Amino acid sequence: MAGKKKSHDFSALISELEGLVTEIEDESRSLDDALRTFESGITLVRHAQKLLEEMEQKVQTLTAAGQAADTAALDDKDIE
């Protein structure tokens, strides 16, 4: 279930980023407020990138493990 939690975290990050974009687009906000919101957004983007990198690494690991298992199964068939 840890994968679902990270996926949920990623979805929550995206939702939060969308909210920040809406805040930044609000022309009634001061430039200082918009800049602080932008800085918060950059922090969230970096966190989202880290989560994506971790997910990508897991996919690569699982894919490599699956390929190794397929190769081993084929090798076993060749022996018989």
C-alpha positions as CSV (number, residue, x, y, z in Angstrom):
1,M,0.0,0.0,0.0
2,A,3.0,2.3,0.2
3,G,2.8,2.9,-3.5
4,K,-0.8,4.1,-3.2
5,K,0.3,6.5,-0.4
6,K,3.0,8.0,-2.7
7,S,0.5,8.2,-5.6
8,H,-2.0,9.9,-3.3
9,D,0.7,12.3,-2.1
10,F,1.6,13.1,-5.7
11,S,-2.1,13.8,-6.5
12,A,-2.3,16.0,-3.4
13,L,0.8,17.9,-4.5
14,I,-0.7,18.5,-8.0
15,S,-3.9,19.7,-6.5
16,E,-2.1,22.0,-4.2
17,L,0.0,23.4,-7.1
18,E,-3.1,24.0,-9.1
19,G,-4.5,26.0,-6.1
20,L,-1.3,28.0,-5.9
21,V,-1.5,28.8,-9.6
22,T,-5.0,30.1,-9.1
23,E,-3.7,32.3,-6.3
24,I,-0.9,33.6,-8.3
25,E,-3.2,34.5,-11.2
26,D,-5.4,36.5,-8.8
27,E,-4.5,40.1,-9.9
28,S,-5.8,41.6,-6.7
29,R,-2.9,40.0,-4.7
30,S,0.2,42.0,-4.1
31,L,3.4,41.2,-5.9
32,D,5.0,40.1,-2.5
33,D,2.2,37.7,-1.9
34,A,2.4,36.3,-5.4
35,L,6.2,35.8,-4.9
36,R,5.7,34.0,-1.6
37,T,3.1,31.8,-3.3
38,F,5.5,31.1,-6.2
39,E,8.3,30.2,-3.8
40,S,5.9,27.7,-2.1
41,G,5.1,26.3,-5.5
42,I,8.7,25.8,-6.3
43,T,9.1,23.8,-3.1
44,L,6.1,21.7,-4.0
45,V,7.4,21.1,-7.6
46,R,10.8,19.9,-6.2
47,H,9.0,17.5,-3.9
48,A,6.8,16.2,-6.8
49,Q,9.9,15.7,-8.9
50,K,11.5,13.7,-6.2
51,L,8.4,11.5,-5.9
52,L,8.4,11.0,-9.7
53,E,12.0,10.0,-9.7
54,E,11.4,7.5,-6.9
55,M,8.4,6.1,-8.8
56,E,10.4,5.9,-12.0
57,Q,13.2,4.0,-10.2
58,K,10.7,1.6,-8.8
59,V,9.2,1.0,-12.3
60,Q,12.7,0.4,-13.7
61,T,13.5,-2.0,-10.8
62,L,10.3,-3.9,-11.3
63,T,10.8,-4.0,-15.1
64,A,14.3,-5.3,-14.8
65,A,13.2,-7.9,-12.2
66,G,10.4,-9.0,-14.6
67,Q,12.8,-9.3,-17.5
68,A,15.3,-11.3,-15.4
69,A,12.5,-13.6,-14.4
70,D,11.4,-14.0,-18.0
71,T,15.0,-14.7,-19.1
72,A,15.4,-17.3,-16.3
73,A,12.2,-19.0,-17.3
74,L,13.3,-19.2,-20.9
75,D,16.7,-20.5,-19.8
76,D,15.0,-23.2,-17.6
77,K,12.9,-24.3,-20.7
78,D,16.1,-24.6,-22.8
79,I,17.7,-26.9,-20.2
80,E,14.7,-29.3,-20.3
